[in-house]
Amino acid sequence: MRSARMLVGCSLSAGGRGRANVASVLEFDSASGPSRGVPMIWGGVPQRNKNFTGRESQLAELRRRVSSEQTDVTAVLPHALQGMGGVGKTHLAIEYAYRYQSHYDLIWWIPADQPALVRSNLAALAPRLGLSEGGLLRVEDSVAAVLDALRRGEPYHRWLLIFDNADQPELIRSLMPHGPGHVLVTSRNRRWQSIVDTIEVDVFARRESMEFLERRVPGIAEKEANRLAEALGDLPLALEQAGALQFETGMGVKEYLDLLGEASSRLLAENPPSDYSKPVAAAWSLSVTRLRDQAPFALELLRRCAFFGPEPISLEMLDRGKYTLSSEFGRSMQDRLMVSRAMRELGRYALAKIDTSRKTVQVHRLVQMLIREELPAEEQARMRDEVHALLVAADPGNSETQNRVEFENLLPHIVPSGVFESTEVPARQLIEHIIGYLYNVGDFTTGLNEADRALQRWEKDSGERDPDVLVLKGIKANILWALGKSQEAYDLRRPTLEAITEVLGPDHEETLIILNGHGADLRARGEFRAALELDEDALPRHERVFGTYAHETLLCVNNLALDYSLNSSYELALRRDQENLANRRDLSGGDTDPWVALSLTAVARDMRQAGHYLKARDAAEHAYRVYEDLVNRGRLTADHPYVLVQAKDLSVARRKAGLFPEALVLAEQVYGRYTESRQFDKEHPEALAAAINLGNAQRVAGDPNDAAERIEKTVNRYRDALGADHPYTYGCYLNLALVQRQLGRVDEAERLLKDALAGLESRLGPDHHFTLTCRANLATARSAQGAVGEALEIGEQTLNSFRDLLGPDHPHTLVCATNVALDLAQLSRNDEAQKLSTDTVGRYRRVLGPEHPDVLAGERGERLDFDFEPPSL
């Protein structure tokens, strides 16, 4: 027996991680259970079967295996209920959840037919656990947070997750938590037997069949019940349908058995599929026959339901599509009374499960298969087309996350219905919107899988130059970009852009959307000038096609401002982003919109790059608070890329403003979030930027050894991810050279700087900000080597270039001037040194204030350094 242990009640704060409050202390024992009778979190578990019968041995065995495990381990073995369709695996799992609910603080039911459903249901658990990752975006990160919380047993140690109909072990295993709680799987797939602890679920024992029939058909004679159970092979699903028919119609057992024999021979004269058995088919046939006679419209509705997925079908979704069908069925769907009667009939004969509280109808997968098999090919095609029309009618029309409910209703039925195979434009637009939605909520893995599935079919049916194929390839390129696979995104988007330009024209809306993405591809390749030229050409075209204040146009402005900053035009970038911020605020009515927050981040970054360090820090702090509010209200998750990028930028802004300890703390937090997130691998550009920021923060905080190790590893990863010749790879050489010189390795520092300078001059030109920064650092390295005259020559040239490019008061200009004054003094040119030093200190005090660490270091006669921060692309 498991030993008793202490449990603590938990109170969850809105939008944040739950923290335990000692509300009550409960003693838990596996035999008697806790004093509290229900879990604190209960989600998705279907209604309890009031006719549940028998299965006592399986329930006892399952409980014995589960409760024999230690609850404080971190890798409890999952359990599976495995058996053929119709034996009642799902009902057994439901009964276990209700019967033993007092032993759990959390019970969560997860439909596991499709990986997308598993992810979305796990993500939906995040806000219930008090995790800030539980907002409307970033499904993958919400899933990761949920799995981690369950693994740690925080805030709940006793949890039960049930994965229903998990027939693809290879797709589900990675989404199962390992921790102190319990995992239960139901599946027809026997492969689970080699993976988890499995309990075989077979047909009823005869006594269980008899007991069930006595409950379902009151007054049935024992002998007749025995004959019926024999004929139906003791299969629970068949017994349920037979019992329902007899209970509702008063049909006698003899009559039923006679009809059953006829139906069996007629239905299964040829080889039946292995997923269902003869008893199910026969029992189903009799129920359908009765339905055909008593409620023909109900049968027609059932037939359409057979072409949806086996998950619940939203009645609202069916209702929205009723006016799109011109058939007699469509006209009947407009009669609410007729639809209500049909639903009642389907429930009466156990052909569908009607959940009035959730407003859904659900048809068992075996019943669906039998219905489809019964219909001629022409009828199947017609029914499938009507289901596709119903799904299309439920399309919200765009992929924004405010349409979350509609998309979550659609998702379970996209693949089973085969709507992605349709050649109709509205059906394909639905798929594009679904994949766009998956992209927006951060479920990149599922989005990529669905894009590949659709593209494989669309290209086969319509060719590579079909407009829908090209549009979907553009969406796929966005997903690849978001996953950090910038080269794959470029390789896909470039030929797609060429093709869609030829097919739809250069100024078509879809062409411009893909063109906008191509600018990001060029930036990722380090082709900053080409990206600028592309976006300067694209903006007036966007304004003509979409309008000046359209979302697509504002995105183009955002990208153009980024191009300006990457080409050293920081003041121009700032003006563009400030205009964009004003326009987005006008559209949204304030700062409570993610796109406004994105512009706030851009403005703060532009201020910093333009040298307004103190104002930039204030602006970045404000943007950080706006993002915190968006996270707390569930609009974004804590691991959304925009949130993490802004937090990283704030760390940089704090460091530039002289707040070194605060910058280091935030840099560590942000880097930790990147490394913990499943969305970002180690070579993702944003994760690399966070690592460089942490290394720079460690360096100024007096930790050069750790900084050197981290920066060197990150430089190597930049080389692998973006290429040895990328400007960011060269730029990060500057940071490595700084810590190498700080550690006394001046020769190595000089070598790195010379390599970086040659690369930056080749890629960006001699007067780019990155190039000048490298040249100024090289002057410092030469001075440290004793070549003060050469250092002064390099420094004076660079100082003039900084003044021309950034102005006389930019901190980088002042850093360079400080170092030039020191070299002048070393060469005994004291009057010049004093004059330059006095002017520089005065400017420095006005720009950064008298207490800034760089100002104080300059006044002490110390040499100042330039580091490099890779901006977002």
WOTAHU-V169120 format. One line per field, one symbol per residue. phi: phi as a letter, one per 30 degrees, with the letter a starting at -180 (. if undefined). psi: psi as a letter, one per 20 degrees, with the letter a starting at -180 (. if undefined). burial: # if it has 16 or more other C-alpha atoms within 10 Angstrom, else .. A space follows every 10 residues. Layout:
BEGIN
phi = ???
psi = ???
burial = ???
END
This chain:
BEGIN
phi = .dddbdbcdb ccddibddbd cddaccdcbd dcidddcbdd bbbidddddd cebiiddddd dddddddddd dcdcbdddbb cclddjdjdd dddddddddc ddcbcbbbcb dcdbeddddd dddddeddci cdddddcied dddddddddd ddibdbdcbb cccchdcbed ccedccdcad dbbbccaddd dddccbdccd ccdededddd ddddddbejd dddddddddd dcihdedddd ddddddddci dddedddddd dddddddcdc dddddbceed dddddddded dddcbedddd deddddcddd decddddddd cdddccdddd ddddcddddd dddddddech cacccddchb bbceeddedd ddddddedde dddddddedd ddddddjacd ddcedddddd edcddedidd ddcdddddde dddddddedd diddddeddd dddddedddd dbjdcdeddd ddddddddde dddicddddd dddddddddd dddcjdcded dddddedddd dddddicddd dddddddded dddddcjdcd eddddddedd dddeddcicd dddddddddd dddddddcil ccbeddddde ddddddeddd jddddddddd dddddddedd ddcidbcdcd eddddddddd eddddddjcd ddddeddddd dddddddddc ddcdeddddd ddeddddddd djbddddddd ddddeddedd dcjdcdeddd ddeddddddd ddcicddddd dddddddddd dddcjdcded dddddddddd dddddjdddd ddeddddddd dddddcjdcd eddddddedd ddddddcicd dddddddddd dddddddcjd cdeddddddd icdccccbcd ddc
psi = qpqqrpqpqp ppqpjrpqpp pnhqppppph ghrrhqiqqh popiprqpoi jpqbjhgggg gghgggiiqp ijrjmpprqp oprrpiikgg hghghggghk hijqhppppo pkhphhhggh hghihghhjk piikairmgg hggghghggh gikpjphnqp pooplnjnhh ihgijpqobi aqppppqipi hhhjgroppp oarqqghhgg gghhghnpip qgghhggghg hjkkoggghg hgggghghij pqgggghghg gghghghkhr oqqiirrggg gggggghhgg hhhhmhhhgh gghhhijari rqpphhgghh jhiipirhgg hhhiohghgg ggggghhgjk iqopohhilq pppqhggggg gghhqqhhhg ggghhhgghg ghhiphirjq iikggghhhh giigghijhi iqipghhhhg gghghhghgh jjmhgggggh ghgghggghg hirijpghgg ghhgghhggg ghjjmhghgg hghghggggh ghgiqhjqgh ghghgghhgh ggghijmggh gghghhhhgh hghgghqhjq ghghgggghg hhgghikjmg hhgggghhgg ggghhhhhja jkphhghghg gggggggghi jmgghggghh gghghghggh ghjjhrrhjq ghggghhghh gghgghjjmg ghggghgggg hhhghhpiho rhjphhhghh ggggghhhgh jkmhghgggg hghhghhggh giqhjqhhgg hihghhhghg hhjjmhghgh gghggggggh hghirijqgg ghgghhhhgg ghhhiimhgh ggggggghgg hggggirijp hhghgggghg hghghhjkmh ggggghgggg gggghhgiqi jphhggghhi kqqqqprpoo rq.
burial = ......#### .#..####.. .....#.### ..##...### .##.#..... .####..##. .#...##.#. #..#.##### ########## #######... ########## ########## ########## ########## ########## ########## #########. .#...##### ########## .#...####. ####...### #######..# ...######. ########## #######... ..#..##..# ..##..#... .....##### ########.# #...#.###. ########## #####.#### ##..#....# .###....#. .######### #####....# ########## ##.......# ..######## ######.### #..#.##### ########## ##...##### ########## ########.# #..##.##.. ...#.##### ########## #######.## .###.##### #....##### ########## #########. ##.###.##. ###.##.### .######### ########## ####.##### #.###..... ########## ########## ########## ####.##### ########## ########## ########## #.##.##### #.##.##.## ########## ########## #..##.##.# ##.######. ########## ########## ##...##.## .###.##### #.##.##### ########## ####...##. ##.###.##. ###.###### ########## #####..... ..#..##..# #.##..###. .#####.##. ..######## ###
END
